[in-house]
Amino acid sequence: MNKSMLIGAIVGAIVATAGGAFATYALVDRGPAFASVVSVDPIKETIKTPREVCKEVSVTRQRPVQDANRIAGTAVGAVVGGLLGNQVGGGNGKKIATVAGAVGGGYAGNKVQARMQANDTYTTTETRCDTVTDVQDKVVGYDVKYDIDGKVGRVRMDRDPGAQIPLRDGELVLTQAQ
């Protein structure tokens, strides 16, 4: 091997090593590759969704009244009361007892018919519906506080970045690689 070839190989090796060292130094000297995340605050939006809820319920109703003035109860009560009053006493006392029995019986018959009408009910099943609102919180973004070499900044992101945000040329890389 001749001397110039040896010198050329040594110079080439030195240039290659120096070039690699310079390239490595240039990459290292650029600063941090990531921004440190200081805090992440989720941004929430409340979503309200109405929906209808139906259920079957038992309903008790009063039957329609045929005799609203309760004439039948009053009449039957007056007849029964008059007959009972007629059984008491004699002479004019019997007449007074018959009239008093008829009046009292009419009153009692009227009240008995009123109670019977009030208790004359029927039960059916009906569907009752109400609108209820479901409430749900949805995260729509994140307010991120970060630190790059002592400089604190804030940015809004569509995702939680974790502990670090990548940097390219000293700027945040906010898009997520797919």
C-alpha positions in Angstrom: 0.0 0.0 0.0 1.5 3.3 -0.9 1.9 6.3 1.4 -0.7 8.5 -0.4 -3.3 5.9 -0.2 -2.8 5.4 3.5 -2.9 9.2 4.1 -6.1 9.4 2.0 -7.7 6.6 4.1 -6.7 8.2 7.4 -8.0 11.7 6.2 -11.2 10.1 5.0 -11.8 8.3 8.3 -11.1 11.6 10.2 -13.6 13.5 7.9 -16.2 10.9 8.4 -15.8 10.8 12.1 -15.8 14.6 12.3 -18.9 14.8 10.1 -20.8 12.3 12.3 -19.8 14.1 15.4 -20.9 17.5 13.9 -24.2 16.0 12.9 -24.8 14.5 16.3 -23.8 17.8 18.0 -26.3 19.7 15.7 -29.1 17.3 16.7 -28.2 17.5 20.5 -27.8 21.3 20.4 -31.3 22.0 19.2 -32.8 21.8 22.6 -35.4 19.5 24.1 -37.5 17.2 22.0 -40.5 17.4 24.3 -42.4 20.0 26.3 -43.2 18.9 29.8 -47.0 18.9 30.6 -47.6 20.8 33.8 -51.4 20.4 34.0 -54.3 19.1 31.9 -57.9 20.4 32.6 -60.7 18.6 30.7 -63.3 20.9 29.1 -66.8 19.4 29.5 -70.0 20.0 27.8 -73.3 19.0 29.4 -75.6 17.1 27.0 -79.3 16.9 27.9 -81.3 14.2 26.2 -85.1 14.1 26.8 -86.9 10.8 26.7 -90.4 9.6 27.4 -91.0 7.1 30.3 -94.4 5.4 30.4 -95.9 3.1 33.0 -99.2 1.4 33.6 -101.1 2.7 36.7 -104.4 1.6 38.3 -107.0 4.3 38.4 -110.2 4.1 40.5 -113.2 6.1 39.2 -116.7 6.6 40.5 -119.5 5.3 38.4 -121.8 7.8 36.9 -124.7 8.6 39.3 -128.2 7.8 37.9 -130.1 9.6 40.7 -128.2 12.7 41.5 -130.9 14.1 43.9 -131.1 10.7 45.7 -134.9 10.6 45.4 -135.2 6.8 45.5 -133.2 6.6 48.8 -135.3 9.5 50.3 -138.6 7.9 49.3 -137.7 4.4 50.5 -136.4 5.8 53.8 -139.5 7.9 54.3 -141.8 4.9 53.7 -139.8 2.6 56.0 -139.5 5.4 58.6 -143.3 6.1 58.4 -144.1 2.4 58.8 -141.9 2.1 61.9 -143.2 5.4 63.4 -146.8 4.1 62.9 -146.0 1.2 65.2 -145.4 3.5 68.1 -148.0 5.1 70.3 -151.7 5.6 69.8 -154.1 8.4 68.7 -152.5 11.7 67.8 -149.2 10.4 69.1 -149.3 7.7 66.5 -149.8 10.4 63.7 -146.9 12.5 65.1 -144.7 9.4 65.3 -145.6 8.4 61.8 -144.7 11.8 60.4 -141.5 12.0 62.5 -140.6 8.5 61.3 -141.2 9.4 57.7 -139.1 12.6 58.0 -136.2 10.8 59.8 -136.4 7.8 57.5 -136.3 10.1 54.4 -133.2 11.8 55.7 -131.5 8.5 56.6 -132.4 7.0 53.2 -131.0 10.0 51.5 -127.7 9.7 53.3 -127.5 5.9 52.8 -128.0 6.4 49.1 -125.3 9.1 49.0 -122.8 6.7 50.7 -123.7 3.9 48.3 -123.2 6.2 45.3 -119.8 7.4 46.6 -118.6 3.8 47.1 -119.8 2.7 43.6 -116.4 2.6 41.9 -114.5 0.7 39.3 -110.8 0.3 38.6 -109.1 0.5 35.2 -105.5 0.5 34.0 -104.1 3.5 32.2 -100.8 4.3 30.6 -99.2 7.5 32.0 -96.2 9.0 30.4 -93.7 11.6 31.6 -90.7 13.2 29.9 -87.4 12.8 31.8 -84.1 14.4 30.9 -80.9 12.3 31.0 -77.9 14.6 31.7 -74.4 13.5 30.7 -71.0 15.4 30.7 -68.9 14.9 27.6 -65.3 15.9 27.3 -64.9 18.1 24.2 -61.2 19.1 24.7 -58.4 19.8 27.1 -56.7 23.0 28.3 -53.0 22.0 28.6 -50.3 24.0 30.5 -46.8 23.1 29.4 -43.2 24.0 30.1 -40.4 24.4 27.5 -37.0 25.2 29.1 -38.7 27.3 31.9 -41.2 29.0 29.6 -44.7 28.2 30.5 -47.5 28.2 27.9 -51.1 27.1 27.4 -52.8 25.3 24.5 -56.2 23.7 23.9 -56.0 20.2 22.5 -58.5 17.6 21.4 -56.9 14.8 23.4 -55.0 14.4 26.7 -51.3 14.6 25.7 -50.0 12.6 28.7 -46.8 13.7 30.4 -45.1 15.3 27.3 -45.9 17.1 24.0 -43.4 16.4 21.1 -41.5 19.4 19.7 -40.2 20.0 16.2 -37.9 22.9 15.6 -38.9 24.3 19.1 -42.6 24.3 18.2 -45.3 22.0 19.7 -46.4 19.2 17.5 -50.2 19.1 18.2 -51.4 16.7 15.5 -51.4 13.1 16.4 -49.6 10.7 14.0 -51.9 8.2 12.5 
